[in-house]
Amino acid sequence: MDVTMPKWGMTMQTATLAEWYVSVGDRVAEGQPLARVESDKVDVDVEAPGAGVVADLLVQPGEDADVGEVIARISEGADELGPS
């Protein structure tokens, strides 16, 4: 499943990924904080949309991502690990 950059305000277009709390291969639970994201108005944690294994982290700390852009992927099984 894809983890996308959320939108927290009507004018928000991009945000900066400040820090990942997880690594590729980590098991995560639904709702678990995955990363801290900063915009010009808020600093917020992005949570896992479902349980699984972190398969890929597509945006590195310090990089900007557009709202709706896929920033990570979570697989339901370890056989799906790695870039897609």
N, C-alpha and C positions, 0 to 999 in steps of 0.2 A: 504494500500500500504506500502511496505517496504522502509525504509530509510537505505541505506547502507553506509559503510565507503568508501568514494571516494579515488581514487588514483590520486596524483598530480605529481608524478615523476616516471620515468622508474624503479628506484630501490626501491621505497616505498613498503614496505610489511605490516607495521603496523603503527598505530598512536594512540595517547592518547586522549581520550575524556576529555577536560579540564573543560567544563561547559555547562550545559543545560540552554537555554533561555526560555524553555517552561516546562510545567508540564502536567501530564496525565489529560485529560479532557479539555485542552485548544483547542480552535478553531484556526486553522492556515490557511494561504493563500498560494497558490503556490508561491514559491520563497522566502518565509519568512525565515529568519535565525532561525534555531532550536538549534544549538549548536556550540561551538568553539572547534576545533580539532587542536592538535599540533603534528607535526612530527619533525624529527631532522632538517628539512630545512624550514618548513613553519608553520604558525598559520593561519587557515582559518575557516570561518563559513560554516557549512553544512546547505543547504537550503531545505525546504519542496519540494518534487517532485510534490505535488498536494495539493489541498485544502481538509480540513477535520478536524477531531478531533484527538488529540494525544491519542492513545489507549494504548501504552506501551513504556517505555524507558528501553531498554534491557542492556545498558552499563552505568555504573555509572561513575561520574567524577573521574578522576585519573586512570581509567582502560584502558588498551590497547585493541584495536580491529584490526583484520586483514582486509586488503583491501577487499571489497566486503561483509564483514560480516554485517548482519542486526543489526543496533544499535537502531532502533525505528520502531514503526508501527503507521500509520495514518489510521483511519477508515473514511469511508464516512458518517457514522451515529453513534449516541451515543449508539445505541444498541450493537455495537461491542466492547465496551470498555473492557479493562482487558487483562491479559495474554492469549496467544493462545496456 
